[in-house]
Structures are given as structure tokens and as C-alpha cells.
Amino acid sequence: MHRPGDKISFVYSAQNVVRLFKLFMLMKYLFCCLLVVMISTGTKAQREPDMIYMPNIGGVKLFMAGNQMGYPMINLGASMALELHFDDLDGNIKNYNYTYQLCDADWQPADLSPLDYMQGFTQGRLNQYRVSSIAKTKYVHYQALLPNSDCTPTKSGNYLLKVFLNGDTSRLAFTKRLLILKNSVPVGAKITQPFNTQLFRTHQKVQFTIDKTKLDVMSPMQQLKIVVLQNYRWDIASTGMQPVFMRGNLYEYSNEQDCVFPAGREFRWVDLRSFRFQSERVDSANLNKIPFDVYLKPDPARAQMRYLYYQSLGGFFEISATDVNNAWQQGDYANVHFIFVPSNFQPFPDKHVYIVGELTGYRYNDATRLDYNAEKGMYEKTLLLKQGYYSYTYVTKDIKTKNAKPDATDTDGNYWETENNYTILVYYRSLGGRSDELVGAATINSRNFKTGF
């Protein structure tokens, strides 16, 4: 026999089941969304250029064979034209592989299969390695000449060199940019002072002309992309410019607002080619610790100092040593302590200070941000570096501005006379094409002013 409340209780139970089911489906949906975000974020992170992912990796260099100051840009079809070097500080021999990822002009992966832009295998193995000798810090040094017959890019454009463990691309050690050029577009360029009187003494402007005779250009707005780099720095690249004049096959890029760069100042330097015989920039060193501890003399703010020209490495560094025969395999490591002194010993309000150069990959994160020491009134940062000669600078970034540009105004100042190298890169995409070809490139020095036409 049923009691009067039994039906109502059954209805309530059914409603609870429905609510629980809806809650379950909502939680499942949210979990799937979170999983998709995590996967896409991880995938995006793994294609960040010039990034070291494993803390045991040090001394990474990719350069033109025989020239550590040569940016890795080679002609299509060139073989053994680049040198790759890096150290595994775990000190154990491991199985490292590499591959190439073709990217568009904005460094996003191209919509192509690896088989469409590589011949041979899609992966190569790094077979040349040697355990360190003499050095107190133990490591295994790996090196290779690239590209080689095992794995060779077949299209021009932007490439990411990816190095990873045991053939597993998810175990990424680091990435490095390289450019492969199909040189079919002549570029003429010159450097001028901006007409803007506020920028006349502090900035440099690049004007250039390209000859597109060998290209089938129907819409320059869509098919051509131009990138201008200062000292091969992608973090401050100038993009998005359009031709002002089109005279037959000559396109002139001279808009007053385009390609105007803060001139900065010559890069600072430190000579670490010997930890025992200390250079003038070294204050002291503790050689009893492994790795060594090297303390540099404080770097003062130079924004108010008189401009003085001297030759610098333009942000590059060179692995070299004066007290061993082979710095790649015998060079030692040290924790190098940098100190930056603001002009009034006070922190910059609402700004972070970073140390930048090839030694940090021009990255802006916790690993490159200096910490302010209130007791000393100075900014400090420690980097693990191999024996060599390093150039670097300091910049600030506004904390409150999203995607703020690095700025040297407060740290080093900007001077028109500064020596900078500017590189113009011309990308072309054919109608229906799925990748940006690098078809032209030219580099001009600010003290030479003009090259090309």
C-alpha cells in the first residue's frame, strides 16, 4: 500500500538525478575545454623561437660555419653551412635528435606537411659529441654541421630548428631560428634621421626599395610581407609596412612612420674568456665553487652620460677561451652576477628591468628580469654562462602596458650616432600558396648609411 507522499518523493528523486546529470555534463564540458586550452598552450609554447626548455642545456649557439657573429641565414640548397653547438650539463651521454619546422613570416607553423618542405628523413640524429675535459663543471658537448643529407629543407622561408630527446618531439630541449633564402629580389636600402624633430637625435629610420621583377605579384598588399630587424632582434622587428611608390617593378618603402627605431647605445660587454685571469669588467671570482662564482663590476645607467662610440658585438656572444685549447669542449661555466645601478639608486616606478642580448635569447621573463635590492639601491641578476666574450644591454618594460615594447631610454639612452645593423627581409606568397618564401634580404650598417640601388 502506497503512502500519499511516495509519489512526491519519487518526483523529487527524479529531479535530483536530472540536476546531477546536468552538473556532470557541465563539469565534463569544462574539463574538455580546459584540456583543449592546456594542449593548445603547450603546443604553442613548444614552437616559441630561441627558447631553451630544459634547465640542463647551456651554451647554445647556431651560426654561419666558422663565424660565431654570423646570423644563421643561408641560401636555399646550401649544405653544411651552419654550426650548431650546445652542452648537456647533466654530464651524461644522451640521444638527441633534431628536425625543422617551416613557419610563415610571423613565425606561425606553415600549413604544410614536413614531407612538403624536407627531403631525406623528417628527423636527424646528433651523433657528434664529446665529454668535457679540464673544465670543473662536467658536461657533454654536442655539435653538428647543418643542413646535411639526412634531413634537408627544400623551401625558402623561416624555420625553427628543434632539438629533442630520444626522437620524441614532446621532449623538446630548445629551439633556434634559422632563415633559408631564395635570393631573387634585389634590395636597396639607406638609413636616415627621422624628419620628426622629437626623434631626430635619438632614432634611426630605414628606407628601402625592392625589385620584384622575378615575382608574379598581383596584390602586393597580400602577397608581400616585409620585416626589418635591428641587430637581428625579432623582439623589436618592424612589420606591416606597404609601398609608398610603385614604379614598374620597383617598390619604394619610405613612409615617414615606418621603420623608425630607437637607436639605443653600443652594447655593454664583459670578457669571460678566462676565469683565472680576470678582465677589467670583473670585480671578483670564487673559483672554489662549481660552477664558479664571478661578480661583475656594477653597470651604471648611461642615459645621462655623454655618448662615446666603440665597437661592440651588437648583442652577440662568442664562446672562446684564452687558457684552454678548445673552448667548446674545455671551457668552464660560472654563475655570473650582474648589477645595474639606476641613476638615483631608486627603482623605476611601474617598470621591470631586463638584461637582453643573445645570451638571454631576447626573452622577457623571470629568467631575464633583474631583482631590485632595496638595501643596495641596485638591480641584480645571476646567469649561468660559459667561457667567452659577451655583449648585452639593459631595458625596461612598462608593467601596466600589455605587450609593452622594451625601452632603453632610462637605462642606456638613445643616440643617433649608435652603430646598428639593419636587415630587410622580403617574403612572398604566390597566389594559392601555403607558405611565405624568403625571396630577398639585405643588411646595412648605420655607419655606412646606404647599400644597393
C-alpha positions in Angstrom: 0.0 0.0 0.0 1.5 3.4 -1.0 1.5 6.4 1.3 0.4 9.8 0.0 3.9 11.3 0.0 5.5 8.5 -2.0 4.8 9.9 -5.5 6.1 13.4 -4.5 9.3 11.8 -3.1 9.8 9.9 -6.4 9.4 13.1 -8.4 11.9 14.9 -6.1 14.4 12.0 -6.6 14.0 12.1 -10.4 14.6 15.9 -10.4 17.8 15.4 -8.4 19.0 12.8 -10.8 18.4 15.3 -13.7 20.2 18.0 -11.9 23.2 15.8 -11.1 23.3 14.6 -14.7 23.3 18.2 -16.0 26.0 19.1 -13.4 28.1 16.2 -14.6 27.8 17.2 -18.2 28.7 20.8 -17.4 31.8 19.6 -15.5 32.7 17.3 -18.3 32.4 20.2 -20.8 34.5 22.5 -18.7 37.2 19.8 -18.3 37.3 19.2 -22.1 37.6 23.0 -22.6 40.5 23.2 -20.1 42.2 20.2 -21.7 42.0 21.8 -25.1 43.4 25.1 -23.7 46.3 23.2 -22.0 47.1 21.2 -25.1 47.0 24.3 -27.4 49.0 26.3 -24.9 51.6 23.5 -24.6 51.7 23.2 -28.4 52.2 27.0 -28.8 54.9 27.0 -26.1 56.8 24.3 -28.0 57.1 26.4 -31.0 58.5 29.5 -29.3 61.6 30.5 -31.2 65.0 30.8 -29.5 63.7 29.1 -26.3 65.6 26.7 -24.0 63.1 24.3 -22.4 65.4 22.1 -20.4 67.4 23.6 -17.5 70.3 21.3 -18.1 71.0 22.8 -21.6 73.7 25.6 -21.8 76.0 27.3 -24.3 73.5 27.0 -27.3 74.9 28.6 -30.5 73.7 28.3 -34.1 75.7 30.4 -36.6 77.3 30.6 -40.0 80.1 27.9 -40.2 83.3 29.5 -38.9 81.8 32.8 -37.8 80.1 33.0 -34.4 78.9 36.5 -35.3 77.2 35.3 -38.5 73.4 35.1 -38.1 72.0 31.7 -39.3 70.7 32.8 -42.7 71.8 30.6 -45.6 70.9 30.2 -49.3 68.5 27.5 -50.4 70.4 24.3 -51.2 73.4 25.2 -49.1 74.9 22.2 -47.3 76.9 22.1 -44.1 76.7 25.9 -43.9 75.7 26.2 -40.2 77.3 25.1 -37.0 75.2 24.0 -34.0 76.8 23.7 -30.6 75.3 23.1 -27.1 76.1 21.4 -23.8 74.2 19.0 -21.6 75.1 19.9 -18.1 73.9 16.6 -16.7 77.2 15.2 -17.9 75.6 12.0 -19.3 75.6 11.0 -23.0 72.0 11.1 -24.4 70.3 10.6 -27.7 69.4 14.0 -29.1 67.5 14.4 -32.4 66.6 17.4 -34.5 64.0 18.5 -37.0 62.9 21.6 -38.9 59.6 23.4 -38.7 58.7 25.6 -41.6 56.9 28.8 -40.4 55.3 31.8 -42.0 56.7 35.3 -41.8 55.0 35.7 -38.4 56.7 32.5 -37.1 53.5 30.5 -37.0 53.7 26.9 -38.4 53.1 26.7 -42.1 50.1 24.8 -43.3 52.3 22.1 -44.9 53.3 18.5 -44.1 57.0 18.1 -43.2 57.2 15.9 -46.3 56.4 19.1 -48.4 59.4 21.0 -47.2 62.0 18.4 -46.2 63.9 15.8 -48.1 65.5 12.7 -46.6 64.3 11.9 -43.1 62.0 14.2 -41.1 64.4 13.8 -38.2 68.1 13.6 -37.8 70.3 12.4 -35.0 73.2 14.4 -33.4 76.0 11.9 -33.5 79.0 14.1 -32.7 79.5 14.7 -29.0 82.3 14.7 -26.5 82.5 14.6 -22.7 84.1 17.8 -21.3 87.8 17.7 -20.2 89.7 20.0 -17.9 86.6 22.0 -17.0 85.5 21.8 -13.4 81.8 21.8 -14.5 81.1 18.5 -16.2 79.1 18.4 -19.3 78.7 16.7 -22.7 79.2 18.9 -25.7 77.2 18.3 -28.9 77.8 19.8 -32.3 76.8 19.4 -35.9 77.1 20.9 -39.3 73.7 21.6 -40.8 71.8 21.1 -43.1 73.1 17.6 -44.1 71.8 14.9 -46.4 69.9 13.1 -43.5 67.4 16.0 -43.2 67.4 19.0 -45.6 64.8 21.8 -46.0 63.7 22.2 -49.6 61.8 25.5 -49.4 62.9 29.0 -48.5 61.4 30.8 -45.5 61.6 30.9 -41.7 62.5 27.7 -40.0 62.6 26.6 -36.4 65.4 24.1 -35.6 64.0 21.9 -32.9 66.3 19.7 -30.8 64.7 17.0 -28.6 65.4 13.8 -26.7 65.1 10.2 -27.9 63.1 11.0 -31.1 60.2 12.3 -29.0 59.3 15.8 -30.2 57.4 16.4 -26.9 60.7 16.2 -25.0 61.9 19.5 -26.5 65.4 20.7 -25.4 65.5 24.0 -27.3 64.6 25.8 -30.5 66.6 28.2 -32.7 65.6 30.4 -35.6 67.2 30.0 -39.0 66.4 31.6 -42.3 66.7 30.0 -45.7 66.9 32.4 -48.6 66.0 32.1 -52.2 67.7 35.3 -53.3 65.6 36.5 -56.3 64.6 40.1 -55.1 67.3 42.8 -55.0 67.0 45.2 -52.1 68.5 48.7 -51.9 68.4 50.5 -48.6 69.6 53.6 -46.8 69.5 54.9 -43.2 68.4 58.4 -42.4 67.4 60.6 -39.5 63.7 60.9 -39.0 62.0 64.2 -40.0 60.2 64.3 -36.7 62.2 66.8 -34.6 61.5 64.9 -31.4 63.1 61.7 -32.8 65.8 63.4 -34.9 68.7 62.9 -32.4 67.5 59.6 -30.8 66.2 57.4 -33.6 67.2 55.9 -36.9 65.0 55.4 -40.0 65.4 52.7 -42.7 64.2 53.4 -46.2 64.4 50.8 -48.9 63.4 49.8 -52.4 62.8 46.2 -53.8 62.8 45.0 -57.4 60.0 42.4 -57.8 60.8 41.7 -61.5 61.2 37.9 -60.8 58.0 37.7 -58.8 54.4 37.3 -60.0 52.8 39.9 -57.8 49.1 40.7 -58.4 48.4 42.1 -55.0 51.4 43.5 -53.1 49.3 44.1 -50.0 48.5 40.4 -49.7 51.4 38.6 -51.4 54.4 40.6 -50.0 55.5 40.9 -46.3 58.5 42.9 -45.3 60.3 42.6 -41.9 63.1 44.9 -40.8 65.3 43.8 -37.9 67.7 45.9 -35.8 70.8 43.8 -34.9 68.8 40.7 -35.8 66.3 41.3 -33.0 62.9 39.9 -33.6 61.5 41.3 -30.3 61.6 44.9 -31.9 61.0 43.9 -35.5 59.2 46.4 -37.8 56.4 44.9 -39.9 53.3 45.8 -41.7 54.7 48.5 -44.0 53.3 49.0 -47.5 55.0 50.6 -50.6 54.6 54.3 -50.9 55.6 54.4 -54.6 55.3 51.7 -57.3 57.3 52.5 -60.4 57.1 49.5 -62.7 58.9 46.6 -60.9 60.4 48.9 -58.2 58.5 49.3 -54.9 59.7 52.0 -52.6 59.1 51.8 -48.9 59.6 55.3 -47.4 56.6 56.1 -45.3 57.8 58.5 -42.6 56.0 56.5 -39.8 57.5 53.1 -40.8 60.9 51.5 -39.8 61.8 54.1 -37.2 63.9 52.5 -34.5 65.2 53.9 -31.2 69.0 54.0 -31.8 70.0 52.8 -28.4 73.6 52.8 -27.5 76.6 50.5 -28.1 76.1 47.2 -26.2 77.9 46.7 -22.9 80.5 43.9 -22.8 82.2 41.5 -20.4 85.3 39.4 -21.2 84.9 36.0 -19.6 87.5 34.2 -21.8 89.4 33.4 -18.6 88.0 33.0 -15.1 91.5 32.9 -13.6 93.0 35.9 -15.3 90.2 38.4 -14.7 89.3 41.1 -17.2 88.7 44.8 -16.3 84.9 44.2 -16.1 85.3 41.5 -13.4 85.3 42.6 -9.8 86.0 39.2 -8.1 85.6 35.5 -8.6 85.2 32.4 -6.4 86.9 29.5 -8.1 86.3 27.1 -5.2 82.7 26.6 -6.1 81.4 24.5 -9.0 80.2 26.2 -11.1 82.5 29.2 -10.4 81.0 32.5 -9.0 82.0 35.6 -10.9 81.0 39.0 -9.7 81.0 41.8 -12.2 81.6 45.5 -11.5 78.3 47.4 -11.3 76.9 48.7 -14.6 75.7 52.4 -14.2 72.8 53.9 -16.0 74.2 55.6 -19.1 71.2 57.6 -20.2 72.7 60.9 -18.9 76.3 60.1 -19.9 78.0 61.7 -22.9 77.8 59.4 -26.0 81.1 57.6 -26.8 81.4 55.3 -29.8 83.2 52.0 -29.5 83.0 48.7 -31.4 80.7 46.1 -29.9 79.4 42.7 -30.8 75.9 44.1 -31.4 74.3 41.8 -28.8 76.0 38.6 -29.9 78.3 36.5 -27.7 81.3 34.3 -28.6 82.3 31.0 -27.0 86.1 31.3 -26.6 88.9 31.0 -24.1 92.4 32.2 -23.5 93.6 29.5 -21.1 92.4 26.3 -22.9 92.9 24.9 -26.5 89.2 24.1 -27.3 86.6 26.3 -25.6 83.7 24.2 -26.9 84.9 21.1 -25.0 87.2 22.5 -22.3 85.6 25.8 -21.5 84.2 26.2 -18.0 81.0 27.6 -16.6 80.3 30.3 -14.0 77.4 31.8 -12.2 77.9 35.4 -13.4 76.4 38.1 -11.2 75.2 41.3 -13.0 74.5 44.5 -11.2 72.7 47.5 -12.7 72.7 50.8 -10.8 69.9 53.3 -11.6 70.9 56.9 -11.6 69.2 57.8 -8.4 69.5 54.4 -6.7 65.7 54.2 -6.8 63.7 51.5 -8.7 61.9 52.6 -11.9 58.2 53.1 -11.0 55.9 50.6 -12.7 58.7 49.1 -14.8 60.7 45.9 -14.8 64.3 45.9 -15.8 65.7 43.1 -18.1 69.1 42.1 -19.3 68.9 41.3 -23.0 71.2 40.0 -25.8 71.9 36.7 -27.5 72.8 35.4 -24.0 69.2 35.6 -23.0 67.6 34.9 -26.4 66.0 38.4 -26.1 63.3 36.8 -23.9 61.4 38.8 -21.3 60.5 36.5 -18.4 61.5 35.7 -14.8 64.8 34.2 -16.0 65.9 37.6 -17.5 64.3 40.1 -15.2 66.5 41.8 -12.6 65.5 41.9 -9.0 65.7 45.2 -7.1 67.8 45.1 -3.9 66.4 47.9 -1.8 69.4 47.8 0.7 71.9 48.5 -2.1 69.7 50.5 -4.4 70.7 48.3 -7.3 69.2 45.7 -9.6 70.7 42.2 -9.6 70.7 39.1 -11.8 72.7 35.9 -12.0 73.2 34.0 -15.3 75.0 30.7 -15.8 77.4 31.4 -18.7 80.2 29.5 -20.4 83.6 31.0 -21.0 83.5 33.6 -23.8 83.0 37.2 -24.7 79.5 38.6 -24.2 77.7 41.7 -25.2 74.4 42.8 -23.6 72.3 45.7 -22.6 69.5 46.6 -20.1 66.0 47.7 -21.0 62.8 48.5 -19.1 59.2 47.4 -19.9 56.1 49.0 -18.6 54.3 46.7 -16.1 50.9 48.2 -16.8 51.0 48.1 -20.6 50.2 44.8 -22.2 52.8 43.7 -24.8 54.9 46.8 -23.9 58.0 47.3 -26.1 61.4 47.1 -24.5 62.8 50.6 -23.9 66.4 51.7 -23.3 65.6 55.3 -22.6 66.1 55.1 -18.8 68.9 52.6 -18.8 71.2 53.4 -21.8 69.6 56.3 -23.7 69.2 56.6 -27.4 71.7 58.3 -29.7 71.5 58.8 -33.5 75.3 58.1 -33.8 74.9 54.5 -32.4 76.2 51.7 -34.7 73.4 49.3 -35.6 72.9 46.7 -38.3 69.6 46.6 -40.1 68.3 43.6 -42.1 65.5 43.9 -44.6 63.7 40.6 -45.2 61.3 40.2 -48.2 58.6 37.4 -48.0 56.5 36.4 -50.9 53.4 34.1 -51.1 52.2 33.0 -54.5 48.5 33.0 -55.3 47.2 29.8 -53.7 50.5 29.3 -51.9 50.5 27.9 -48.3 53.9 29.3 -47.1 55.8 32.5 -47.1 59.0 32.2 -49.2 62.0 34.4 -48.2 63.0 35.8 -51.5 65.1 38.8 -50.7 67.4 40.0 -47.9 69.9 42.9 -47.4 71.8 44.1 -44.3 73.0 47.7 -43.9 75.2 49.2 -41.2 74.1 52.6 -39.8 77.6 54.0 -40.2 77.6 53.0 -43.9 74.2 54.6 -44.5 73.4 53.2 -47.9 73.6 49.9 -49.9 72.1 48.6 -53.1 70.4 50.7 -55.9 
